[in-house]
Amino acid sequence: MNRREFLTSTLAAGATTSTVSAAAAQNGKEIKIIAVSCSPRKGKTTAAALSICLEAAKAVNPSVTTELIELAGRNIGVYDPADPKASQGGFADLIPVLSQPNVAAIVVGTPVYFGNMSSLCKAFLDHCMVFRQQKFALGGKIGGVVAVGAGRNGGQELTLQSVQAALMCQELIVVGDGQPSAHFGATLINTNDDISKDEFGIGTAKNLGRHVAEVALKLAAKVA
Ligand SMILES: Cc1cc2nc3c(=O)[nH]c(=O)nc-3n(C[C@H](O)[C@H](O)[C@H](O)COP(=O)(O)O)c2cc1C
């Protein structure tokens, strides 16, 4: 059974997470989840929100491993279709990392800049054209999105949708935050470079991480 068939069988059949987690673990499969922080500011609120998301993902099952990659300082420039490599910067190192078969899911985190993703996030997603051109090398992986803004209605959801559209162009299987919040992804508010008081937002980050891991485990159990 391939990854697409999983969507119409496993989920429809309503297999429980614990059942499939155990199956995936028994198969000895590592379920690696990579988070990519698209903030130009290293170690700030976008990275913090992604760390919370990854912790929740890891807590789902011991077979889940995680890695946070920060794009800050990688010198990734505007994508030029005429010469993509010229502006790749540190994106080049990420090509083999993100496309590894054991990477089951990719969570993209971005600050909200004027109601949309950061320019660094857009540059990253545009450089991901290389995966589309390599037979959709990211296809079938699970995708999730985290957006951190300074305002309560600062455009977090608009930003999620924008990033999700780009992930869909890579054939990632995009999921939102799981229950009980169960909407479009993680939406957090940064107050003075601190997200720790945003209880609701932290909840969405945790629910997203857990949901991404659960779906990845179900998929791994089915295609093993
Ligand atoms: C150019 C720019 C535009 C911004 N636009 C918005 C916005 O539209 N809505 C919002 O809620 N926050 C906006 N912010 C605030 C950032 O989204 C917020 O500070 C975010 O947490 C930064 O992420 P970081 O801590 O990872 O750098 C903007 C910040 C900058 C620098």
Ligand as a Chemical Component Dictionary entry (heavy atoms), coordinates in Angstrom:
data_LIG
# 
_chem_comp.id                   LIG 
_chem_comp.type                 NON-POLYMER 
_chem_comp.pdbx_formal_charge   0 
_chem_comp.three_letter_code    LIG 
# 
loop_
_chem_comp_atom.comp_id 
_chem_comp_atom.atom_id 
_chem_comp_atom.alt_atom_id 
_chem_comp_atom.type_symbol 
_chem_comp_atom.charge 
_chem_comp_atom.model_Cartn_x 
_chem_comp_atom.model_Cartn_y 
_chem_comp_atom.model_Cartn_z 
_chem_comp_atom.pdbx_ordinal 
LIG C1  C1  C 0 8.550  43.517 8.856  1  
LIG C2  C2  C 0 7.680  43.008 9.963  2  
LIG C3  C3  C 0 6.328  42.895 9.758  3  
LIG C4  C4  C 0 5.508  42.397 10.771 4  
LIG N1  N1  N 0 4.178  42.256 10.507 5  
LIG C5  C5  C 0 3.385  41.698 11.438 6  
LIG C6  C6  C 0 2.006  41.478 11.145 7  
LIG O1  O1  O 0 1.497  41.768 10.093 8  
LIG N2  N2  N 0 1.259  40.893 12.112 9  
LIG C7  C7  C 0 1.765  40.531 13.328 10 
LIG O2  O2  O 0 1.017  40.000 14.156 11 
LIG N3  N3  N 0 3.073  40.723 13.610 12 
LIG C8  C8  C 0 3.891  41.302 12.693 13 
LIG N4  N4  N 0 5.230  41.454 12.957 14 
LIG C9  C9  C 0 5.783  40.967 14.246 15 
LIG C10 C10 C 0 6.422  39.579 14.119 16 
LIG O3  O3  O 0 5.574  38.690 13.440 17 
LIG C11 C11 C 0 6.677  38.982 15.507 18 
LIG O4  O4  O 0 7.497  39.833 16.250 19 
LIG C12 C12 C 0 7.302  37.598 15.414 20 
LIG O5  O5  O 0 7.194  36.978 16.654 21 
LIG C13 C13 C 0 8.769  37.629 15.024 22 
LIG O6  O6  O 0 9.276  36.314 15.004 23 
LIG P1  P1  P 0 10.719 35.987 15.628 24 
LIG O7  O7  O 0 10.643 36.295 17.095 25 
LIG O8  O8  O 0 10.958 34.564 15.346 26 
LIG O9  O9  O 0 11.669 36.885 14.913 27 
LIG C14 C14 C 0 6.064  42.007 12.005 28 
LIG C15 C15 C 0 7.453  42.125 12.205 29 
LIG C16 C16 C 0 8.239  42.623 11.207 30 
LIG C17 C17 C 0 9.745  42.726 11.441 31 
# 
loop_
_chem_comp_bond.comp_id 
_chem_comp_bond.atom_id_1 
_chem_comp_bond.atom_id_2 
_chem_comp_bond.value_order 
_chem_comp_bond.pdbx_ordinal 
LIG C1  C2  SING 1  
LIG C2  C3  SING 2  
LIG C2  C16 DOUB 3  
LIG C3  C4  DOUB 4  
LIG C4  N1  SING 5  
LIG C4  C14 SING 6  
LIG N1  C5  DOUB 7  
LIG C5  C6  SING 8  
LIG C5  C8  SING 9  
LIG C6  O1  DOUB 10 
LIG C6  N2  SING 11 
LIG N2  C7  SING 12 
LIG C7  O2  DOUB 13 
LIG C7  N3  SING 14 
LIG N3  C8  DOUB 15 
LIG C8  N4  SING 16 
LIG N4  C9  SING 17 
LIG N4  C14 SING 18 
LIG C9  C10 SING 19 
LIG C10 O3  SING 20 
LIG C10 C11 SING 21 
LIG C11 O4  SING 22 
LIG C11 C12 SING 23 
LIG C12 O5  SING 24 
LIG C12 C13 SING 25 
LIG C13 O6  SING 26 
LIG O6  P1  SING 27 
LIG P1  O7  DOUB 28 
LIG P1  O8  SING 29 
LIG P1  O9  SING 30 
LIG C14 C15 DOUB 31 
LIG C15 C16 SING 32 
LIG C16 C17 SING 33 
# 
